[in-house]
């Protein structure tokens, strides 16, 4: 058993006193009387030195008593030493169990205390707080914020046995005024009347909220709820602070110019300009619309112009504080009086990505260390400060909604919006296109992913995901063939070109009209899965929207779908994403499209078509196929070998050839 430093010092002190006692005992033996033996039942009266030598007992005795008076009573070598002080020794901290009380805000007026252990005195203090409330199921205590200082003072008396983890000052300061009423909408009277009339009720609330915050606000409504309209309305209220700079993606730059001209007809057209190059003249424009790339290239020019109001569309683009684009945006924000941030997903994966946007709105709100410690589980690691985690997400959601952000979901405000349902479709495994090479690659990448860590693990997953797309392509095409028969418009989102190529080739064979948009033409249109859903489910959609995710078992889908659910759950807790992919109902893909296993198991003739195991071999036919007549089909086993080959091609033909009613699907949009 190891000893503490205090115990070692005490043992050393005892040993020194014992050694001194032995030395004193030896001095008395040479200069004075020997110590008497202990008195016992069988012991005789010991002889003294005076009796042994026949000397004068009285005189020797006097000298002996005099010696004893000077020296004091004899000290036994192993006797317990007397305490030098009556002050009790301090107990080593290693033996003291410290209970931590973590406090966080749970509403505008109350906070919660979560403990990691039980302490009777702590519970008694909790019971004495007037606003106490105990929830037996969760075993947690809540109190009103007005009693926070009282609780803090009383818990301090239990230190070091009980320690209270306090609420940061920047949080307490924001909640110190109690609940806040909804902002007044009288300010809407100063906005263009035609624009106000076009706003829905929840959009008017968003505009009033932004004006109440002094034009420095984050509008984080779901996609399709009209964030552009709200931003333009807030900008119109603060026209005295113009010129206005709108930073957005390259694909939506013209849309912004069109909307501003449409919603603010009192602004002369020649005062609205788009930044196309660094040579453009912007000195007289009142509204300038620029892409993020042009903003980065022309940062100094924009700073010299001195924009008093900024609108950052898709503001989550500025999540990386080290990026040059974010640096320019921060410099513009420091000189502007009004800033409106728009984002349906303000933090894509981690709360730390939200910090730069909050700094643009209020640079004095808190430091990065304070924010990351409180909400990102910030800690010091061997590689520096780690702020990649998440903590106190419920409190962060309340803080954002109170000071910076207004966020509404479709479920909350759009009663007229049709319902959106989500399904996961497990593809028919018999259609998975896996030749030996692809199958070996999938097994290899799956093993690499399981055995690797860090960046190597991510790289293995990317390769595994790419091979999965190639393997899933035939199964996806088989499923879409059945969807086409439903005679409804649908949109297909895919990640890999190999998947898009397979879908295009399959639909072309079915003579279905479609539009293809991929990364080579409109790379800026690719978004997250939730954004893809919202492009179909938005204001003006008349029919119900069903979102289906096509998954294949024993592929990278097993890993990626689990990661997606976990990531969205984190954002939902902080209130930054309401999409819950765990609610997707699970269905099996229909298996009545035909079975291509015979085609996969047998190769084509050497010169009769594409090589077995390729997508071209799956889509193309080696020769025209004539459907057998009924009497020929009844022949069954009596047919020659070539007839068996015709059967296989007939099965493939029924899979590839469009049905007669496919002509009614002209205009199908992908």
Secondary structure, DSSP 8 states (H G I E B T S, - for coil): ----HHHHHHHHHHHHHHHHHHHHHHHHHHHS--------TT------HHHHHT--HHHHHHHHHHHHHHH-S---TTS----S-SS-----GGG---EEEEEEE-SSSEEEEEESS--HHHHHHHHHSTT-EEETTTTEEEEEGGGHHHHHHHHHTTTTTEEEE---HHHHHHHTT-------SGGGGGS-HHHHHHS-HHHHHHHHHHHHTTTEEEE---TTS-HHHHHHHHHHHTGGG--EEEEE-GGGHHHHHHHHHHH-TTS-GGGEEE--STT---SS-SEEEEEHHHHHHTHHHHHHH--SEEEEETGGGG--TTSHHHHHHHHHHHH-SEEEEE-SSSSSS-GGGGHHHHHHH-TTS--HHHHHHHHS--EEETTEEE--S---HHHHHHHHHHHTEE---HHHH-TTS--EEEEEEE--GGG----HHHHHHHHHHHHHHHH--HHHHHHHHHHHHHHHHHHHHHHHHHHHHHHHTT--------SSHHHHHHHHHHHHHTT-------HHHHGGG---HHHHHHHHSSTT--S-EEEEEEE-TTSTHHHHHHHHHHHHHHHHHTTS----GGG-EEEE----S---HHHHHS---TTSSS-TTSHHHHHS-SS------HHHHTTGGGS-HHHHHHHHHHHHHHHHS--GGGGGGTT---
